[in-house]
Amino acid sequence: MHRRRLLGTAAAGIAAALALTTLSGCGGSSALGGDVTLHMVAADYGTDAATSSKKYWDELGRAFEAKNPGIKVDIQVIDWDHVDTKVAEMVKAGKAPDIAQIGSYAAYASKGQLYSADELFPISTQADFIPSLATAGEQNRTQYGIPFVSSSRMFFYNQTLFDDAGIKDAPKTWADIAADAKKLKEHGVKMPYGLPLGPEEAQAESLIWMLGKQGSYTDTVGSYTLDSQPNVEAMQWLKDNLVQPGLTGSDPAKTNRRTVFDAFLAGKAGMVNGHPTLLKQALAKGIKVKAVQIPGEGGRMAETLGVADWMMAFKQNGHRGEIGKFLQFSYSPENSIKFLDEYGLLPVTNSAMQAMRKDPKDKDLIEFIDLLPSAQFYPVDKTSWGPVSDQMKKVLGSAVTTDPKTVLSDLQRFAENQDAAEKVK
């Protein structure tokens, strides 16, 4: 994704200072002096009632209310399969929540429905966000998407399976991955390299490989480059060197990330691109897992895929001051780290990042954290990214079983049409 500078102009600074003045004088009540109830919708990061995020938000809400008389917080926690749709329905019905913590902000920002970050946070808090994440939350150089949690990807391998196959060193290049996968297959490993290009998250795995060839989804001015030569060559390499030789263990187009991760946790997959949560799970299961920077075509990649989930504040009900107070409370290092620790996720602020670096219990996450400042993120600032991402999930897998150029060119046309349609609206 192309990089844009953070807000740093004099005008932005003045706006932020004015926002801070407004926030500090707003108090916990409405303009009429009555109590305010903030309505928030949050995604559930748990997998069942015992691990649901509801417990975290209930505790945070009570703690905030105790410190801010006159402001109540009503938080609705919805599973990831439905939360984005639910918020979209609420907004369409004219009942937008005050705050939403979901997967995408761009469509709402483009319609002028969101408060900008400098209307909600003092300058010190804005400066605390990790720059690469703050930039990913910008649309037209104004930050509307407030990163909530983040993740980066590293290359995982099962040291036990490597030892059994006589593989002594971690792979550094694509050629190493292919050679190691062949040895693992010869020693009976069912999934030498897990290649999840199915409908769950094909856009993530594909971008990792494209980055390894110096490719990307967009250029420096934000135009889609899905069928660029590096991208085509990356998919062609996968087809020729991993898929056709049978080194992925299954049809990548039908293989989801969840399937690959389950295989890795069962000791049946030799190599995968993984995130911090998988590392936490693997260590808990006693897997002898090693994590290294992702191999690129010619060596280990300096960059990796970064993923963020987003917080946003809707203007519809007003309550800017109260929303700002709640978000500032939520983003304190203490409250942020409590959530990150629960789900094995990475920070979005420098203060939380520094605190985690110093905590021995987070030592396994340090390498993931180190990659965040230079991570490449999806072009989430583009309102077309939602439908383009959905289309990728449906068809990208076929790029390694048919003709990569044809598949990526079709995707490019689809993306350009989505961009054109958004401009007409």
Sequence and secondary structure as in RCSB ss.txt:
>XXXX:A:sequence
MHRRRLLGTAAAGIAAALALTTLSGCGGSSALGGDVTLHMVAADYGTDAATSSKKYWDELGRAFEAKNPGIKVDI
QVIDWDHVDTKVAEMVKAGKAPDIAQIGSYAAYASKGQLYSADELFPISTQADFIPSLATAGEQNRTQYGIPFVS
SSRMFFYNQTLFDDAGIKDAPKTWADIAADAKKLKEHGVKMPYGLPLGPEEAQAESLIWMLGKQGSYTDTVGSYT
LDSQPNVEAMQWLKDNLVQPGLTGSDPAKTNRRTVFDAFLAGKAGMVNGHPTLLKQALAKGIKVKAVQIPGEGGR
MAETLGVADWMMAFKQNGHRGEIGKFLQFSYSPENSIKFLDEYGLLPVTNSAMQAMRKDPKDKDLIEFIDLLPSA
QFYPVDKTSWGPVSDQMKKVLGSAVTTDPKTVLSDLQRFAENQDAAEKVK
>XXXX:A:secstr
      S SHHHHHHHHHHHHHHHHHTTB TTS BEEEEEEEEE  SSTTT THHHHHHHHHHHHHHSTTEEEEE
EEEETTTHHHHHHHHHHTT   SEEEES  HHHHHTT B  GGGTS HHHHHHB HHHHHHTEETTEE  EEEEE
EE EEEEEHHHHHHTT  S   BHHHHHHHHHHHHHTT SEEE    STTTHHHHHHHHHHTTT  SB TTS B 
TT HHHHHHHHHHIIIIITTT SSS GGG  HHHHHHHHHTT EEEEEE HHHHHHHHHTT  EEEE  BBSSSB
 S  EEEEEEEEEBSTT  HHHHHHHHHHHTSHHHHHHHHHHHT B SBHHHHHHHHH GGGGGGHHHHHHGGG 
EE  TTSTTHHHHHHHHHHHGGGGGTS HHHHHHHHHHHHHHHHHHHHH 
